[in-house]
Amino acid sequence: MYKSKEQLKMMNLSEIACLKTELLTHQIPAVEKLQQIKVGALYMEMGTGKTRTALELIRLRLDAKKVNKVLWLCPCSVKTNLWIDIRKHCEGPYDWLKIAGIESLSSSDRLYLQLLSFVQTNQVYLIVDESNLVKNFFAIRTKRIAKLAELCKYKLILNGTPVSKNEADLFAQWYILDKRILGYNSFWSFAANHLEYDDKGKVKRTLNVDYLTRKIAPYSYTVKKDECLTLPPKKYFTQYFDLTEEQMEEYELAKFYLLGQVDEFDNTTIYRLFTGLQQVASGRKLTSIKPLRSEPFFKNPCDNPRIQTLLNELPTDGQKTIIWCKYQHEIDDICAVLTEKFGPDAVSAFCGKLNLSKRVSQIEKFRDQAQFFVANKSCGGYGLNLQFCSNMIYYSNDFNWATRAQSEDRIHRFGQENTVHITDICADSKIDIRILKNLHSKERLSDSFKSALAEKRNISDWLDGKDDEYDKNRVRAKRKAESR
């Protein structure tokens, strides 16, 4: 059985594999359960300490000589922060550990062959962090990870929740662990028993969910933040603004042309519509519809009403603030405006074009001196521990609820001592409203669009958030209730 904290303190240092932090109370049952089996899943919400729990399981396997190496697969954007987190909990050397990006397995044959050789020549404990990235069974990355997993006796998947959309998400993750757990050799046999599709090939509903729950329960440990942590509340605000008259004309023109290109059976045309309208609402002018290209609408970024709204929402008392953006040009414009207004030391940027060492320095700059952290949430929304900050502004949103939830929990996690303030900047009666509505309902925007078409609603009004099912006051009331 797992040793108590008192027993751990009495153990020889060499036996505890250089771990220098203790488990939290809610992490001990996870270790007690999963140390007894070779494969398992840690479904622990963001901020509850998945990494520390996984390290304890790794220590037990290393001490018992069950494994001699660990392959830790995680999102590419998380690699740097994962190293920081591991160094916080463990003393070096780290020759037992190899970290690789999940997305890189799709694009790099060289990396895949290196990892294949690594698992063939060692006794490897495979960790798949943020396993929702491998929920598509037919993706290259998933197939390659499944092949690596076949050569590893000990495996662990980490994620905040078992399902991000529907129970179809489970198959690939548990196939990687051990296909015998769910009892299906192929996705098609799984789908035949658990998925019902509509005439367009979309999952309409899931079947026999109780069977799946019973199958995975012995191998998984689940904990939510509100079950184990006492955190300050999150308070939500939405700040609306109007486009300029010239922007309104550009928006309506773009909507006319992009709607004419839509094929409801081709998601790329639907997302081109959403993206084009969102770029106009963000302060861009479309120069090409296919391919989609744009240029700045305003010569001076300070003339952009969205940036003006952002400046009005910034705290005046010097509190640290995270600003999430969708597009790189938004990050560039905001950094330029804030640098001119507050000075270069006040702004820290975090985006995909920065290398790993530069990203680390930008995080340190934000922690030590900068007031503003301007980032893309698809890049910075995973893995960062920024709970020393309690203010967050979404300058623009995208359609992905999973990354939205991830980005919010960069600050709403263990160690946060203040009420968290989250503000959305939203173009009134435009695509922004539709995106916010779908984020609240956790519904995919493309699916919602197709439903609106099928119901023969006014698509123009639907895009602008003006159809009958949407009421801004109702959303405000819901957010107010959630923040209590």
C-alpha positions as CSV (number, residue, x, y, z in Angstrom):
1,M,0.0,0.0,0.0
2,Y,1.0,3.6,-0.4
3,K,2.9,5.1,2.5
4,S,1.6,7.9,4.6
5,K,3.2,11.4,4.7
6,E,4.8,10.4,8.1
7,Q,6.3,7.3,6.6
8,L,7.6,9.2,3.6
9,K,9.5,11.6,5.9
10,M,11.2,8.7,7.6
11,M,12.3,7.1,4.3
12,N,15.8,7.3,3.0
13,L,16.2,10.2,0.5
14,S,17.5,8.0,-2.3
15,E,14.3,5.9,-2.0
16,I,12.0,8.8,-2.8
17,A,13.7,9.5,-6.1
18,C,14.5,13.2,-5.4
19,L,10.9,14.4,-5.1
20,K,11.0,17.5,-3.0
21,T,7.3,18.4,-2.6
22,E,4.6,16.5,-0.7
23,L,1.3,15.2,-2.1
24,L,-1.8,17.1,-1.4
25,T,-4.7,15.4,0.5
26,H,-6.8,14.8,-2.7
27,Q,-3.8,13.4,-4.6
28,I,-3.1,10.5,-2.2
29,P,-6.2,8.5,-3.1
30,A,-5.3,8.8,-6.8
31,V,-1.8,7.3,-6.1
32,E,-3.3,4.6,-3.9
33,K,-5.7,3.5,-6.6
34,L,-3.5,3.7,-9.7
35,Q,-0.3,2.3,-8.2
36,Q,-1.9,-1.1,-8.2
37,I,-2.6,-1.3,-11.9
38,K,-0.3,-0.9,-15.0
39,V,-2.5,1.5,-16.9
40,G,-4.8,4.3,-15.8
41,A,-6.3,7.7,-16.3
42,L,-6.0,10.8,-14.1
43,Y,-9.1,12.9,-14.9
44,M,-8.2,15.8,-12.6
45,E,-9.5,19.3,-13.4
46,M,-7.0,22.0,-14.2
47,G,-5.2,23.3,-11.2
48,T,-5.6,20.2,-9.0
49,G,-2.1,18.8,-9.6
50,K,-2.1,16.2,-12.3
51,T,1.6,16.6,-12.8
52,R,2.6,16.1,-9.2
53,T,0.3,13.0,-8.9
54,A,1.8,11.5,-12.1
55,L,5.3,12.1,-10.7
56,E,4.5,10.1,-7.6
57,L,3.3,7.2,-9.7
58,I,6.4,7.5,-11.8
59,R,8.6,7.4,-8.7
60,L,6.9,4.2,-7.5
61,R,7.6,2.5,-10.8
62,L,11.2,3.6,-11.0
63,D,11.9,2.6,-7.4
64,A,10.3,-0.8,-8.0
65,K,12.5,-1.2,-11.2
66,K,9.3,-1.8,-13.2
67,V,10.5,0.9,-15.7
68,N,13.7,2.7,-16.3
69,K,12.6,5.6,-18.6
70,V,9.5,7.8,-19.0
71,L,8.2,9.2,-22.2
72,W,5.9,12.2,-21.5
73,L,3.8,13.3,-24.5
74,C,2.1,16.7,-24.1
75,P,1.0,19.7,-26.3
76,C,3.9,21.4,-27.8
77,S,3.0,24.7,-26.1
78,V,3.2,23.0,-22.7
79,K,6.7,21.5,-23.0
80,T,8.5,24.5,-21.5
81,N,6.1,24.9,-18.6
82,L,6.1,21.1,-17.9
83,W,9.9,21.2,-17.5
84,I,9.5,24.1,-15.1
85,D,6.8,22.2,-13.1
86,I,8.9,19.0,-13.0
87,R,11.9,20.9,-11.8
88,K,9.8,22.5,-9.0
89,H,8.8,19.0,-7.8
90,C,12.0,17.0,-8.6
91,E,15.7,17.3,-8.2
92,G,17.9,16.4,-11.2
93,P,19.4,14.7,-13.0
94,Y,16.5,14.0,-15.4
95,D,18.1,11.3,-17.6
96,W,15.0,9.1,-16.9
97,L,12.7,11.5,-18.7
98,K,12.0,12.4,-22.3
99,I,9.4,15.0,-23.2
100,A,7.9,15.3,-26.7
101,G,5.1,17.3,-28.3
102,I,2.0,15.4,-29.3
103,E,1.4,17.6,-32.4
104,S,4.9,17.0,-33.6
105,L,4.2,13.3,-34.0
106,S,1.9,14.2,-36.9
107,S,4.5,16.1,-38.9
108,S,7.8,14.7,-38.0
109,D,8.7,11.1,-39.2
110,R,12.1,11.6,-37.6
111,L,10.7,12.2,-34.2
112,Y,8.4,9.3,-34.4
113,L,11.2,6.9,-35.4
114,Q,13.4,8.3,-32.6
115,L,10.6,7.6,-30.0
116,L,9.9,4.2,-31.5
117,S,13.5,3.3,-31.0
118,F,13.4,4.8,-27.5
119,V,10.4,2.6,-26.4
120,Q,11.9,-0.5,-28.1
121,T,15.2,-0.3,-26.2
122,N,13.9,0.7,-22.8
123,Q,11.3,-0.2,-20.2
124,V,9.2,2.9,-20.7
125,Y,6.3,4.4,-18.7
126,L,4.2,6.3,-21.3
127,I,2.4,9.5,-20.1
128,V,-0.1,11.1,-22.5
129,D,-0.8,14.6,-21.1
130,E,-3.9,16.5,-22.3
131,S,-5.1,13.2,-23.9
132,N,-8.1,15.0,-25.5
133,L,-5.6,15.9,-28.3
134,V,-5.7,12.2,-29.3
135,K,-9.4,11.7,-29.3
136,N,-9.6,11.4,-33.1
137,F,-8.7,7.7,-33.7
138,F,-7.9,8.2,-37.4
139,A,-5.4,11.1,-36.9
140,I,-1.8,10.3,-37.6
141,R,-0.7,11.4,-34.1
142,T,-3.2,9.0,-32.5
143,K,-2.1,6.0,-34.6
144,R,1.5,6.7,-33.9
145,I,1.0,7.1,-30.2
146,A,-1.1,3.8,-30.2
147,K,1.9,2.1,-31.8
148,L,4.3,3.5,-29.2
149,A,1.8,2.4,-26.5
150,E,1.9,-1.2,-27.7
151,L,5.5,-1.4,-26.6
152,C,4.9,0.1,-23.2
153,K,3.6,-2.0,-20.2
154,Y,2.9,1.0,-18.0
155,K,0.7,3.8,-19.4
156,L,-1.1,6.8,-18.0
157,I,-3.4,9.4,-19.6
158,L,-3.9,12.9,-18.0
159,N,-6.8,15.1,-18.8
160,G,-9.2,17.5,-17.0
161,T,-12.3,15.5,-18.0
162,P,-13.0,12.2,-19.7
163,V,-15.2,13.8,-22.4
164,S,-15.0,17.2,-24.1
165,K,-17.7,16.7,-26.7
166,N,-19.4,13.3,-26.4
167,E,-18.5,9.7,-25.5
168,A,-16.9,9.1,-28.9
169,D,-13.9,10.9,-27.3
170,L,-13.2,7.9,-25.1
171,F,-12.4,5.3,-27.6
172,A,-9.0,6.5,-28.9
173,Q,-7.8,7.4,-25.4
174,W,-8.7,4.0,-23.9
175,Y,-7.5,2.1,-27.0
176,I,-4.1,3.7,-26.3
177,L,-4.2,2.4,-22.7
178,D,-5.5,-1.0,-23.5
179,K,-8.1,-1.9,-26.0
180,R,-9.3,-4.8,-23.8
181,I,-10.7,-2.3,-21.2
182,L,-13.5,-1.1,-23.5
183,G,-13.6,-4.4,-25.3
184,Y,-13.4,-3.2,-28.9
185,N,-10.8,-3.9,-31.5
186,S,-11.9,-1.1,-33.9
187,F,-13.6,2.2,-33.8
188,W,-16.4,0.8,-36.0
189,S,-17.3,-1.9,-33.5
190,F,-17.3,0.8,-30.8
191,A,-19.5,3.1,-32.9
192,A,-21.9,0.3,-33.7
193,N,-22.7,-0.2,-30.0
194,H,-22.4,3.4,-28.7
195,L,-22.9,6.0,-31.4
196,E,-26.0,7.0,-33.5
197,Y,-25.4,9.3,-36.5
198,D,-27.8,11.6,-38.4
199,D,-28.0,11.6,-42.2
200,K,-25.1,14.0,-42.4
201,G,-22.7,11.8,-40.5
202,K,-22.8,13.8,-37.3
203,V,-23.1,12.0,-33.9
204,K,-26.8,12.5,-32.9
205,R,-26.6,10.7,-29.6
206,T,-24.6,8.2,-27.6
207,L,-25.9,4.8,-26.4
208,N,-25.0,2.5,-23.5
209,V,-23.1,5.1,-21.7
210,D,-23.4,3.1,-18.4
211,Y,-21.5,0.3,-20.0
212,L,-18.6,2.6,-20.8
213,T,-18.6,4.2,-17.3
214,R,-18.5,0.7,-15.7
215,K,-15.6,-0.3,-17.9
216,I,-13.3,2.7,-17.3
217,A,-14.2,3.3,-13.6
218,P,-11.7,0.7,-12.1
219,Y,-8.8,2.3,-14.1
220,S,-9.5,6.0,-13.6
221,Y,-9.4,8.6,-10.8
222,T,-11.6,11.7,-11.1
223,V,-11.5,14.9,-9.1
224,K,-13.0,18.4,-9.6
225,K,-11.6,21.6,-8.3
226,D,-14.7,22.4,-6.2
227,E,-14.3,18.9,-4.5
228,C,-10.7,19.5,-3.3
229,L,-9.8,23.2,-3.4
230,T,-11.4,26.2,-1.9
231,L,-10.8,28.9,-4.6
232,P,-12.1,32.5,-4.8
233,P,-15.0,33.0,-7.2
234,K,-14.8,33.9,-10.9
235,K,-16.7,37.1,-11.9
236,Y,-17.6,37.6,-15.5
237,F,-18.1,40.9,-17.4
238,T,-18.9,41.7,-21.0
239,Q,-18.0,45.0,-22.5
240,Y,-19.8,45.9,-25.7
241,F,-18.7,48.4,-28.3
242,D,-19.9,49.5,-31.8
243,L,-18.0,49.3,-35.0
244,T,-17.4,52.5,-37.0
245,E,-19.8,53.2,-39.9
246,E,-17.0,52.3,-42.3
247,Q,-16.5,49.0,-40.5
248,M,-20.2,48.3,-40.6
249,E,-20.2,48.7,-44.4
250,E,-17.2,46.4,-44.7
251,Y,-18.8,43.8,-42.4
252,E,-22.0,43.7,-44.4
253,L,-20.1,43.5,-47.7
254,A,-17.9,40.6,-46.3
255,K,-21.0,38.8,-45.0
256,F,-22.7,39.1,-48.4
257,Y,-19.8,37.6,-50.3
258,L,-18.8,35.0,-47.7
259,L,-22.4,33.7,-47.3
260,G,-22.5,33.2,-51.1
261,Q,-19.5,30.9,-50.8
262,V,-21.0,28.7,-48.0
263,D,-21.5,25.0,-48.6
264,E,-23.2,23.5,-45.5
265,F,-21.5,20.1,-46.3
266,D,-18.1,21.7,-46.3
267,N,-17.0,23.0,-42.9
268,T,-14.1,24.9,-44.4
269,T,-16.5,27.3,-46.1
270,I,-18.4,27.8,-42.9
271,Y,-15.3,28.6,-40.9
272,R,-14.0,30.9,-43.7
273,L,-17.3,32.8,-43.1
274,F,-16.8,33.0,-39.4
275,T,-13.1,33.9,-39.6
276,G,-13.7,36.6,-42.3
277,L,-16.4,38.3,-40.2
278,Q,-14.4,38.1,-37.1
279,Q,-11.4,39.7,-38.7
280,V,-13.5,42.6,-39.9
281,A,-15.0,43.0,-36.4
282,S,-11.4,42.9,-35.0
283,G,-10.3,45.8,-37.2
284,R,-9.2,44.3,-40.5
285,K,-10.3,44.8,-44.1
286,L,-10.7,41.7,-46.4
287,T,-8.6,41.9,-49.5
288,S,-9.4,38.4,-50.8
289,I,-12.2,36.0,-50.1
290,K,-10.6,32.8,-51.5
291,P,-8.0,32.5,-50.1
292,L,-8.9,34.6,-47.1
293,R,-6.6,37.6,-46.8
294,S,-6.8,40.9,-44.9
295,E,-5.0,44.1,-44.2
296,P,-5.4,46.7,-41.3
297,F,-8.5,48.8,-41.5
298,F,-7.0,51.5,-39.3
299,K,-3.7,53.1,-40.1
300,N,-3.4,53.9,-36.4
301,P,-4.3,51.0,-34.1
302,C,-5.5,53.5,-31.5
303,D,-8.4,54.4,-33.8
304,N,-9.7,50.8,-33.6
305,P,-12.8,50.9,-31.3
306,R,-11.9,47.4,-30.0
307,I,-8.5,48.6,-28.8
308,Q,-10.2,51.8,-27.4
309,T,-12.5,49.5,-25.4
310,L,-9.6,47.4,-24.2
311,L,-7.8,50.5,-22.9
312,N,-10.9,51.6,-21.0
313,E,-11.0,48.1,-19.3
314,L,-7.4,48.0,-18.1
315,P,-7.0,48.3,-14.4
316,T,-5.9,51.7,-13.3
317,D,-4.1,50.5,-10.1
318,G,-1.3,48.6,-11.8
319,Q,-2.8,45.1,-11.3
320,K,-1.3,42.5,-13.5
321,T,-3.6,41.6,-16.4
322,I,-3.7,38.8,-19.0
323,I,-5.0,39.7,-22.5
324,W,-6.0,36.8,-24.7
325,C,-6.2,37.3,-28.5
326,K,-7.0,35.1,-31.4
327,Y,-4.8,36.6,-34.1
328,Q,-1.1,37.4,-34.2
329,H,-1.9,40.9,-35.7
330,E,-4.0,41.6,-32.6
331,I,-1.1,40.7,-30.3
332,D,1.3,42.9,-32.4
333,D,-1.1,45.9,-32.3
334,I,-1.9,45.6,-28.6
335,C,1.8,45.3,-27.7
336,A,2.6,48.4,-29.8
337,V,-0.2,50.4,-28.2
338,L,0.6,49.3,-24.6
339,T,4.3,49.8,-25.1
340,E,3.8,53.4,-26.3
341,K,1.4,54.1,-23.4
342,F,3.1,52.3,-20.5
343,G,6.7,51.6,-21.7
344,P,8.4,48.4,-22.9
345,D,8.9,46.9,-19.4
346,A,5.2,46.8,-18.8
347,V,4.3,44.4,-21.7
348,S,5.1,40.7,-22.1
349,A,4.1,38.9,-25.3
350,F,3.6,35.1,-25.6
351,C,2.9,33.6,-28.9
352,G,3.7,30.7,-31.3
353,K,6.5,32.6,-33.2
354,L,8.7,32.7,-30.0
355,N,11.1,29.9,-29.4
356,L,11.0,28.0,-26.1
357,S,13.7,30.0,-24.3
358,K,12.0,33.3,-25.3
359,R,8.7,32.0,-24.0
360,V,10.2,31.2,-20.6
361,S,11.8,34.7,-20.4
362,Q,8.4,36.3,-21.3
363,I,6.7,34.4,-18.5
364,E,9.4,35.4,-16.0
365,K,9.1,39.0,-17.2
366,F,5.4,39.0,-16.5
367,R,5.9,37.5,-13.1
368,D,8.7,39.9,-12.1
369,Q,7.9,43.2,-13.7
370,A,5.4,43.5,-16.6
371,Q,1.8,44.5,-15.9
372,F,0.4,43.0,-19.1
373,F,0.7,39.5,-20.6
374,V,-0.6,39.5,-24.2
375,A,-1.0,36.0,-25.5
376,N,-2.7,33.6,-27.9
377,K,-4.8,31.1,-25.9
378,S,-4.1,28.3,-28.3
379,C,-0.4,28.8,-27.4
380,G,-0.6,30.0,-23.8
381,G,-3.9,28.4,-22.7
382,Y,-2.3,25.1,-21.7
383,G,0.2,24.4,-18.9
384,L,0.9,27.9,-17.6
385,N,0.7,28.6,-13.9
386,L,-0.2,32.3,-13.7
387,Q,-2.2,32.4,-10.4
388,F,-0.2,35.4,-9.2
389,C,-2.5,37.4,-11.6
390,S,-6.3,37.7,-11.1
391,N,-7.4,39.8,-14.1
392,M,-8.1,38.4,-17.5
393,I,-9.5,40.1,-20.7
394,Y,-10.5,38.2,-23.8
395,Y,-9.8,40.8,-26.5
396,S,-11.2,38.3,-29.0
397,N,-12.6,34.7,-28.7
398,D,-12.5,31.7,-31.0
399,F,-15.0,28.9,-31.3
400,N,-13.2,26.4,-29.0
401,W,-14.8,26.0,-25.5
402,A,-12.0,23.5,-24.4
403,T,-9.2,26.0,-24.9
404,R,-11.4,28.8,-23.4
405,A,-11.8,26.7,-20.2
406,Q,-8.1,25.9,-20.2
407,S,-7.1,29.5,-20.5
408,E,-9.4,30.6,-17.7
409,D,-7.8,28.1,-15.4
410,R,-4.3,29.5,-15.9
411,I,-5.2,31.8,-13.0
412,H,-8.2,30.1,-11.4
413,R,-6.2,27.3,-9.8
414,F,-4.4,26.2,-6.6
415,G,-2.5,29.2,-5.1
416,Q,-5.0,31.9,-6.3
417,E,-6.0,34.1,-3.3
418,N,-8.1,36.8,-5.0
419,T,-11.4,37.0,-6.8
420,V,-10.8,36.3,-10.5
421,H,-12.2,39.0,-12.9
422,I,-12.8,37.8,-16.5
423,T,-13.9,40.3,-19.2
424,D,-15.0,39.7,-22.7
425,I,-14.7,42.5,-25.3
426,C,-17.6,42.0,-27.8
427,A,-18.7,43.9,-30.9
428,D,-22.4,44.6,-30.3
429,S,-24.8,42.7,-32.6
430,K,-22.0,41.0,-34.6
431,I,-20.3,37.6,-34.9
432,D,-18.7,38.1,-31.5
433,I,-22.1,37.7,-29.8
434,R,-22.7,34.5,-31.7
435,I,-19.4,33.1,-30.6
436,L,-20.0,34.1,-26.9
437,K,-23.4,32.4,-27.0
438,N,-21.9,29.2,-28.3
439,L,-19.1,29.2,-25.8
440,H,-21.7,29.5,-23.0
441,S,-23.7,26.6,-24.5
442,K,-20.5,24.7,-25.2
443,E,-21.9,24.0,-28.7
444,R,-19.7,23.9,-31.8
445,L,-20.4,26.9,-34.0
446,S,-20.4,25.0,-37.2
447,D,-23.1,22.6,-35.8
448,S,-25.1,25.6,-34.6
449,F,-24.9,27.2,-38.0
450,K,-26.1,24.0,-39.8
451,S,-29.0,23.8,-37.3
452,A,-30.0,27.4,-38.1
453,L,-30.0,26.5,-41.8
454,A,-32.1,23.5,-41.2
455,E,-34.6,25.5,-39.2
456,K,-34.7,28.1,-42.0
457,R,-33.9,30.9,-39.6
458,N,-32.7,34.3,-40.9
459,I,-29.0,33.5,-41.2
460,S,-28.0,37.1,-41.3
461,D,-29.7,37.8,-38.0
462,W,-28.3,34.5,-36.6
463,L,-24.7,35.5,-37.5
464,D,-25.2,38.9,-35.8
465,G,-26.7,37.3,-32.6
466,K,-30.0,39.0,-33.2
467,D,-32.3,35.9,-33.6
468,D,-35.0,35.3,-31.0
469,E,-33.1,32.6,-29.0
470,Y,-30.5,35.0,-27.9
471,D,-31.0,37.7,-25.3
472,K,-28.0,39.6,-24.0
473,N,-29.7,40.3,-20.7
474,R,-30.2,36.6,-20.2
475,V,-26.5,36.0,-20.7
476,R,-25.6,38.8,-18.3
477,A,-27.9,37.3,-15.7
478,K,-26.4,33.9,-16.2
479,R,-22.9,35.2,-15.8
480,K,-23.9,37.1,-12.7
481,A,-25.3,33.9,-11.2
482,E,-22.2,31.9,-12.1
483,S,-19.9,34.4,-10.4
484,R,-21.8,34.2,-7.1
